[in-house]
Amino acid sequence: MYQADVRDALVSFEIPASPGRRFFRNAGTVRYRGIEVAAGAALRPGLDLRATWTYSDFRYRRYAFTAGATTHVLDGRRLPGIPQQTLRLALRARPASLRGAWGEFETQHASPYAVDDTLSRQTAAWWVTNLRMGWEGAHVAPFVAVQNLFNRKYVASVVVNAAAGRYYEPAPGRNLLVGLTVNAGK
């Protein structure tokens, strides 16, 4: 669990006349509160389940700004760009009979979140699933991963307070990652 009270927080934003260029304004005070819980269990020898859940309650305590002729008072509103809840579940197998081989099935979830200070737009909630397999040898460790296994469309990240509605940065579709770690030793 944590709480942080921040004075003189800076908020970035863009203006339509200068898209892609970031400007900053003072947000007064902000409060970050949250909790993260993680647990793991050995379901049987060589088979582990891990779970991580995060709850974030990040709010402006005192923040107002004027855009054009409109003054926005955002006291008590949630900060944009941060999902209120995230969840990660991973099932990892290391069969003893396969000497160093492993596999992992992972799924992640994020709740919807706002993309601008006025909370006028938000992302959709998303789930994504990844599959990884590999082998850990004495000097080499090859692996292969299929990221976004079910080819879901979701927002990977956002540009908070972007100009002209360009908030969303989409995640890649299904993709394959192949790698090799080499331990040269001493």
BELKADA-V956068 format. One line per field, one symbol per residue. phi: phi as a letter, one per 40 degrees, with the letter a starting at -180 (. if undefined). burial: + if it has 24 or more other ideal C-beta (glycine too) atoms within 12 Angstrom, else -. A space follows every 50 residues. Layout:
phi->???
burial->???
This chain:
phi->.aabbbcfcbbcabbdcbcgbcbbbccgbbbbbaabbbaaaccadgbbbb bbbbbbbbbccaaaabbgcbbbbbdgccccgbccbbabbbbbbbcccbfg caaabbbbbbccacbadcgcbacccababbbbaaabccbbacabbbcfdc fccaccabbcfccfgcccbccccdabbbaabbbcgb
burial->--------+-++++------------++-++------------------+ ---+-++++++-+-+------+-+--++++++++++++++++++------ -+++++++++++++++++--+++--+-+++++++--------+-++++-- -+-++--+++++----++--+---------------
